[in-house]
Amino acid sequence: MRRISREYVFKLVFEFTFYGERNDDTLDLFLTDCELTDEDKDYIRNFYRGITSQADALKEQIASRLERYTVDRLYRPDLVVLMMAVYELNGKSVPAKVVVNEAVTLAKKYGTEKSGGFVNGVLAKFVD
């Protein structure tokens, strides 16, 4: 279920990148999904709030590892995946290999054909 929870967080953060503020109505809508456990709901809530409260700092961290790109020019799904992954890497509660693998999987699903490789390359600079 953690993979499904990450997808919910991806969608929430994606929406956040357009409006610049958390949307608790969308969060509540996602949390009413009957297939989610209370643990999954807490994970989604905490992950979403953590990322959105640290969005600017996460973008700065990502920008510091980019070559030939700026954060503003990144394909939005790639940016969201990177924000999620960097947030998890900063927390150090999930092994780096798992974070990178999950991020690449999300990038492949929601990004372009090159997104998986791009996200993997950027995240490699965080886990040296």
N, C-alpha and C positions, 0 to 999 in steps of 0.2 A: 504493500500500500504506500510505501514511502515514495516510490516513483510517481504514483498518481498524485500524491500530495505535492510533490515538486511541480507537477504540471499545473496544479491549481495555483501555486505560488507564482509560477511563470506568468500565467494569465493575469493575475492580480497586479504584478509588478509591471507587466506590459502596459496595462491600462494606466497605472501610476505615471509611467514615462510620458504619457500624452497630457495628463492633467496636472501633474506636479503635486498632487495631494492624494492621500489614501481615500478609498471609497469603501466605507464600512457597509454600505448597502450591498455591494458586490461581494464583499467578504462574507456577510451574513447569508447571502444566497448560496454561495459555495459550501458554507458550513452546514447547510440544511440537507446536504446529500446524505441519504440514509445509509450508504455503504461505508461511510467514514467512521472510524472509531473515535472515541474522545481523545485518544492520544494523537491521532492524525489531525484532528481539528485543532488541538493545542499547537502542534507542530506548524501547521499552516498559519495560524494566527501569529505565533511568535516569529516565524521566519519572515512573513510579510511585513510585520511591524518593524522588525529589526532592519531589514533592507531599506524600507522607505525612510526610516529615521536616520539612516547613514548614507543615503543615496549620493550626496555630494562627495563625501569622503571616499566612497567606493569608486565613483567615477574618476576621482583624482588618482587613486591607486592604479586603476586600469590605464589611465592616460600615461602614467609614468612608465608603463611597460610596452606601449605601442610604438611601432616604427612605421613611418609613412602614413599614419592615420591619426585622426583626432577622434575623441569620444563622440563629438557631434556628428561626425561623418560615418560612424559605424552603422551597419544595418541594425535596426532596432531589436529584432529578436536576438542577434548576437550580443548586443549590449546587455540585454536583460539576463541572458544566460551567464555572461561574465560577472555581472553584479551579484547574481545568486551564488556563483561559485566562489568569488572572492570573499563574500560574506561568510560562507561556510568555512573556507580556508582560514580566515581570521579567527573563527571560533575554535578551531582545532579539535572539535568534538567528533568530527567525521574524518576518517583517514583520507589523505590527499588523493590517493589513487581512486577511491570511490567518488570523491567530489569531481575529479576530472572526468571520469567515465560517465557519470550522470550528466554532467554539463555537455559533453560531446553528444550524448544520446539526445538530449533536448535540442541542441543546435541542429542536428541532422533532421529531427522531426519538424521543427518550426522555421528553420533557416533555409539557406540555399544549399546547393550541392557542395559548395566550398566551406560552409559554415563550420562543419565538424572539425576540419583541419585547422581552420583559423582559430577557433576557440581553443583547441588543443595546444596550438603554438603559443598563444598568449598565456594560457594557464601554466605552461611549462616554465615560464619565466618567474612564476610565483612559487613553484615547488622545487627549485634547484637545490 
